[in-house]
Amino acid sequence: MKNIFITLILCFSLLSCGSSFQGFYNNHKADMGATSFQVPNFMKAVLSNISPEVKSAIGNISDFKFIKFDNLNTFKRQSLIAEMNAVTNSGYTDVFRKNEVDNTRIISVREFGVVVTDAIIFNSNETETTAYYLQGNFDPEKIRSFADEDTFNTFSNSLLQSYQSNINPSFNPEN
């Protein structure tokens, strides 16, 4: 128990020294059970082919990162939530935050005037934890709509399907 407490204190102190979503992403993209992708510049055209529903929800994207964790134990899940708290505490404004034992949802943004330029959408429940990072020009009301669980789930599924169908080449010689 003492070792866990010391480990948590070390994690918090390291994270409080300046965190970014890119750092969070880089630290966890190789974790066992993690699924992640980011859209490099040469694949920006893929984002222009996403479904109309997703496109209207997120607008103009210049950077996009996604990471998902499955089959997490309680300690790992709490550690990820603590890391995301450190990231969103470094220059972001919370649009929505829900902290419950079985569900944590964070929508945090950076703004330039009345335009959202960066958004982090984080959701952690007992079965999976997901995090999105979006950079571009977004309608604040659209970003705020992700606070609704159904809207968030629909967005997640549509975006993942659109992205995966555009990057997975067919290796079937008949296609």
Secondary structure as GFF3:
##gff-version 3
##sequence-region A 1 175
A	DSSP	alpha_helix	2	15	.	.	.	ID=ss1
A	DSSP	alpha_helix	21	28	.	.	.	ID=ss2
A	DSSP	beta_strand	34	38	.	.	.	ID=ss3
A	DSSP	three_ten_helix	41	43	.	.	.	ID=ss4
A	DSSP	alpha_helix	44	48	.	.	.	ID=ss5
A	DSSP	alpha_helix	52	58	.	.	.	ID=ss6
A	DSSP	beta_strand	60	70	.	.	.	ID=ss7
A	DSSP	alpha_helix	74	88	.	.	.	ID=ss8
A	DSSP	beta_strand	93	99	.	.	.	ID=ss9
A	DSSP	beta_strand	103	112	.	.	.	ID=ss10
A	DSSP	beta_strand	115	125	.	.	.	ID=ss11
A	DSSP	beta_strand	128	138	.	.	.	ID=ss12
A	DSSP	alpha_helix	140	144	.	.	.	ID=ss13
A	DSSP	three_ten_helix	145	147	.	.	.	ID=ss14
A	DSSP	alpha_helix	149	167	.	.	.	ID=ss15
###
